[in-house]
Amino acid sequence: RWEVRDRGNEKHRAKDRRRDRQKEERVALLTDVLPAVLALRLRQTDEDG
């Protein structure tokens, strides 16, 4: 009985770990992309002004 429950928990834990990794990747993507996007916007406004 305990073994089955532990195996289920492992599956859940793996899913949580995957979700955390996706979250971290998304955050890394944002922190990488946002400065570039802001720089582009600033450059465009400089050209317009």
QUITA-V638519 format. One record per backbone hydrogen bond with DSSP energy under -0.5 kcal/mol. NH is the residue of the N-H (numbers start at 1). CO is the residue of the C=O. Records with the same first field share a line. If there is no record, write none. Layout:
NH: CO / CO
This chain:
5: 1
6: 2
7: 3
8: 4
9: 5
10: 6
11: 7
12: 8
13: 9
14: 10
15: 11
16: 12
17: 13
18: 14
19: 15
20: 16
21: 17
22: 18
23: 19
24: 20
25: 21
26: 22
27: 23
28: 24
29: 25
30: 26
31: 27
32: 28
33: 29
34: 30
35: 31
36: 32
37: 33
38: 34
39: 35
40: 36
41: 37
42: 38
43: 39
44: 40
45: 41
46: 42
47: 43
48: 44
49: 45
